[in-house]
Amino acid sequence: MSPVTRALLGGLFTWGLTALGGATVFFFKDFSRKALNTMLGFAAGVMIAASFWSLLAPAIEMSETAFPAIIGFLLGGAFLHAADRLLPHLHAAADAKPEGVKSGWQRSVLLVMAITLHNIPEGLAFGVAFGSAALNPDALASAVALTVGIGIQNFPEGAAVSVPLRREGLSRAKSFFVGQASGIVEPLSAMLGAALAVSIRGILPYALAFAAGAMIFVVVEELIPEAQGGGEHSNLATIGAVLGFAVMMALDTLL
């Protein structure tokens, strides 16, 4: 099986878990702030652990120095910073205001764009990891672990889009459709990451670190502030982050 095909299957898996999270709208009209903060904290912990164990550590290991990893990491953060400033989007918090350039897009579209910003680096991350496995078969298990970890944390992201839309009066079906649509970018970005990693092998450490930098930017800029919820139930968010880190670390080291 080619790395691009593996990346596609991984993307379909993570997209499916995003849809599964969005499907919670058929059972709940709202989430308690405690549950939402815990889930977002868990997602943050998974992404932090994945950034190191599955991306930065391999990038440093395959280079003679740490400079490719440092450069790629900084470029990944810069890319997400530019996208965050330019792309119109809206976070799910009740008091959130649209960010990026002004647009006349509907609120539902802006919510999808916010989660899309999360999912692009995630898809690139496991896509590049599958590309790396084509050069080093021992890295395949790590790529699978990364995909599973990202899929797990996509569940609360899907719910974080669909449930607020339902609360605002949209039908369950439309809320679910919007929630799952936010994950469609992952198969596409995963295939792109795998194709680039295989075709331009010299950029592999840069690409791995790029994905890590983009993911850390998302965690610090968006997930952690949203998980803290203005200080309410912040301990649960912190506990969720620790548990998420431990789960991702276990997945990567055990596999």
C-alpha positions as CSV (number, residue, x, y, z in Angstrom):
1,M,0.0,0.0,0.0
2,S,1.4,3.4,-1.0
3,P,2.0,6.1,1.6
4,V,-0.6,8.3,0.0
5,T,-3.2,5.5,0.2
6,R,-2.4,5.0,3.8
7,A,-2.7,8.7,4.4
8,L,-6.1,8.7,2.7
9,L,-7.3,5.9,4.9
10,G,-6.0,7.6,8.0
11,G,-7.7,10.8,7.0
12,L,-11.0,9.0,6.4
13,F,-10.6,7.5,9.9
14,T,-10.0,10.9,11.6
15,W,-12.8,12.4,9.5
16,G,-15.1,9.6,10.7
17,L,-14.4,10.4,14.3
18,T,-15.0,14.1,13.7
19,A,-18.4,13.0,12.3
20,L,-19.0,10.8,15.3
21,G,-18.4,13.8,17.6
22,G,-20.7,15.9,15.5
23,A,-23.4,13.2,15.8
24,T,-23.7,13.9,19.5
25,V,-26.0,16.7,18.5
26,F,-28.7,14.0,17.9
27,F,-28.6,13.2,21.6
28,F,-27.7,16.5,23.3
29,K,-28.7,20.0,22.7
30,D,-26.0,21.4,24.9
31,F,-22.9,20.3,26.8
32,S,-22.0,21.3,30.3
33,R,-19.1,23.6,30.5
34,K,-17.3,21.0,32.7
35,A,-17.5,18.4,29.9
36,L,-16.5,20.8,27.2
37,N,-13.5,22.1,29.1
38,T,-12.3,18.6,29.9
39,M,-12.7,17.4,26.2
40,L,-10.9,20.5,24.9
41,G,-8.1,20.0,27.5
42,F,-7.8,16.4,26.5
43,A,-7.5,17.4,22.8
44,A,-4.7,19.9,23.7
45,G,-2.8,17.2,25.6
46,V,-3.0,14.8,22.7
47,M,-1.7,17.4,20.3
48,I,1.2,18.5,22.5
49,A,2.3,14.9,23.0
50,A,1.9,14.1,19.3
51,S,4.0,17.1,18.3
52,F,6.9,15.8,20.3
53,W,6.8,12.0,20.2
54,S,5.6,11.6,16.6
55,L,7.0,14.7,14.9
56,L,9.8,16.6,16.5
57,A,11.7,13.7,17.9
58,P,11.8,11.8,14.6
59,A,12.7,15.1,12.8
60,I,15.7,15.7,15.1
61,E,16.7,12.0,14.9
62,M,16.9,12.0,11.1
63,S,19.0,15.2,11.0
64,E,22.7,15.7,11.9
65,T,21.7,18.8,13.8
66,A,18.5,20.3,15.3
67,F,18.4,23.2,12.9
68,P,16.0,21.6,10.3
69,A,13.6,20.8,13.1
70,I,13.9,24.3,14.5
71,I,13.4,25.9,11.1
72,G,10.4,23.7,10.2
73,F,8.8,24.3,13.7
74,L,9.0,28.0,13.3
75,L,7.7,28.0,9.8
76,G,4.7,25.9,10.9
77,G,3.9,28.3,13.6
78,A,4.3,31.3,11.2
79,F,2.0,29.6,8.7
80,L,-0.8,29.1,11.2
81,H,-0.3,32.6,12.5
82,A,-0.8,34.0,9.0
83,A,-3.8,31.8,8.4
84,D,-5.3,32.8,11.7
85,R,-4.9,36.5,10.8
86,L,-6.2,36.2,7.3
87,L,-8.8,33.4,7.1
88,P,-12.3,34.5,8.3
89,H,-13.4,32.1,11.2
90,L,-15.3,32.0,14.4
91,H,-14.7,30.0,17.5
92,A,-17.5,28.2,19.3
93,A,-17.4,30.2,22.6
94,A,-20.6,32.0,23.3
95,D,-18.9,35.5,23.4
96,A,-16.6,34.8,20.5
97,K,-16.3,37.4,17.7
98,P,-15.3,36.7,14.1
99,E,-11.6,36.8,13.4
100,G,-9.5,37.2,10.3
101,V,-10.5,39.5,7.4
102,K,-14.1,40.7,7.4
103,S,-16.6,38.7,5.4
104,G,-20.3,38.2,5.0
105,W,-20.1,34.5,5.6
106,Q,-22.7,32.8,7.8
107,R,-21.8,31.9,11.4
108,S,-22.0,28.2,10.5
109,V,-19.4,28.6,7.8
110,L,-17.1,30.6,10.1
111,L,-17.3,27.9,12.7
112,V,-16.3,25.3,10.1
113,M,-13.4,27.4,9.0
114,A,-12.1,27.6,12.6
115,I,-12.0,23.9,13.0
116,T,-10.5,23.6,9.5
117,L,-7.6,25.7,10.8
118,H,-7.1,22.9,13.4
119,N,-7.4,20.0,10.9
120,I,-5.0,21.2,8.2
121,P,-1.9,20.7,10.4
122,E,-3.3,17.5,11.8
123,G,-3.8,16.0,8.4
124,L,-0.4,17.1,7.3
125,A,1.1,15.6,10.5
126,F,0.0,12.0,10.0
127,G,0.4,12.3,6.2
128,V,4.0,13.3,6.5
129,A,4.4,10.5,9.1
130,F,3.1,7.9,6.6
131,G,5.5,9.4,4.0
132,S,8.3,8.9,6.5
133,A,7.3,5.3,7.0
134,A,8.0,4.7,3.3
135,L,11.6,5.4,4.0
136,N,11.8,3.8,7.4
137,P,9.3,0.9,7.9
138,D,9.9,1.0,11.6
139,A,8.1,4.4,11.6
140,L,4.8,2.9,10.4
141,A,3.6,2.1,13.9
142,S,4.3,5.6,15.0
143,A,2.3,7.0,12.1
144,V,-0.6,4.8,13.0
145,A,-0.4,5.9,16.7
146,L,-0.4,9.5,15.6
147,T,-3.4,8.9,13.4
148,V,-5.3,7.2,16.2
149,G,-4.4,10.0,18.7
150,I,-5.6,12.7,16.3
151,G,-8.7,10.8,15.6
152,I,-9.5,10.5,19.3
153,Q,-9.1,14.3,19.9
154,N,-11.2,15.0,16.7
155,F,-14.3,13.7,18.6
156,P,-14.7,16.7,20.9
157,E,-13.8,19.1,18.0
158,G,-16.8,17.7,16.0
159,A,-19.0,18.2,19.0
160,A,-17.7,21.6,19.6
161,V,-19.0,22.7,16.2
162,S,-22.4,20.9,16.0
163,V,-23.7,21.3,19.5
164,P,-23.4,25.1,19.7
165,L,-25.2,25.3,16.3
166,R,-28.0,23.2,17.6
167,R,-28.2,25.4,20.7
168,E,-28.6,28.4,18.4
169,G,-31.6,26.9,16.7
170,L,-30.3,25.0,13.7
171,S,-31.8,21.6,13.0
172,R,-30.0,18.5,14.3
173,A,-29.4,17.4,10.7
174,K,-27.9,20.7,9.6
175,S,-25.8,21.0,12.8
176,F,-24.4,17.5,12.2
177,F,-23.6,18.2,8.6
178,V,-21.7,21.4,9.5
179,G,-19.9,19.6,12.3
180,Q,-18.7,16.7,10.2
181,A,-17.8,19.0,7.3
182,S,-15.1,20.5,9.4
183,G,-13.1,17.3,9.1
184,I,-13.2,16.8,5.4
185,V,-9.9,18.7,5.0
186,E,-7.9,16.0,6.9
187,P,-7.9,13.3,4.1
188,L,-6.8,16.0,1.6
189,S,-4.1,17.5,3.7
190,A,-2.9,14.1,4.7
191,M,-2.5,12.9,1.1
192,L,-0.6,16.2,0.3
193,G,1.7,15.7,3.2
194,A,2.5,12.0,2.3
195,A,3.1,12.9,-1.4
196,L,5.5,15.7,-0.5
197,A,7.4,13.6,2.0
198,V,7.9,10.8,-0.5
199,S,8.7,13.0,-3.6
200,I,11.0,15.5,-1.9
201,R,12.8,13.4,0.7
202,G,15.1,16.1,1.7
203,I,12.3,18.1,3.2
204,L,11.1,15.3,5.5
205,P,12.6,16.6,8.8
206,Y,11.4,20.1,7.9
207,A,7.9,18.8,7.1
208,L,7.6,16.8,10.3
209,A,8.7,19.8,12.4
210,F,6.4,22.2,10.3
211,A,3.4,20.1,11.3
212,A,4.5,20.1,14.9
213,G,4.9,23.9,14.9
214,A,1.4,24.4,13.4
215,M,-0.2,22.0,15.9
216,I,1.5,23.7,18.9
217,F,0.3,27.1,17.6
218,V,-3.3,25.8,17.5
219,V,-3.0,24.4,21.1
220,V,-1.6,27.6,22.6
221,E,-3.6,30.1,20.5
222,E,-7.0,28.4,20.6
223,L,-7.5,25.1,22.5
224,I,-6.0,26.0,25.8
225,P,-7.8,29.4,26.1
226,E,-11.1,27.8,25.1
227,A,-10.6,24.9,27.5
228,Q,-9.9,27.2,30.4
229,G,-13.3,28.8,29.8
230,G,-12.5,32.1,31.4
231,G,-11.2,30.3,34.5
232,E,-14.4,28.3,35.1
233,H,-13.6,24.6,35.8
234,S,-10.0,25.3,34.7
235,N,-8.8,22.3,36.9
236,L,-10.8,19.9,34.8
237,A,-9.3,21.3,31.6
238,T,-5.8,20.9,33.1
239,I,-6.6,17.3,34.1
240,G,-7.9,16.6,30.6
241,A,-4.7,17.9,29.1
242,V,-2.6,15.7,31.3
243,L,-4.7,12.6,30.5
244,G,-4.6,13.4,26.8
245,F,-0.8,13.8,26.9
246,A,-0.5,10.4,28.7
247,V,-2.8,8.7,26.2
248,M,-0.9,9.9,23.2
249,M,2.5,9.1,24.8
250,A,1.2,5.6,25.6
251,L,0.0,5.1,22.1
252,D,3.3,6.2,20.5
253,T,5.6,4.3,22.9
254,L,3.6,1.1,23.1
255,L,3.1,0.8,19.3
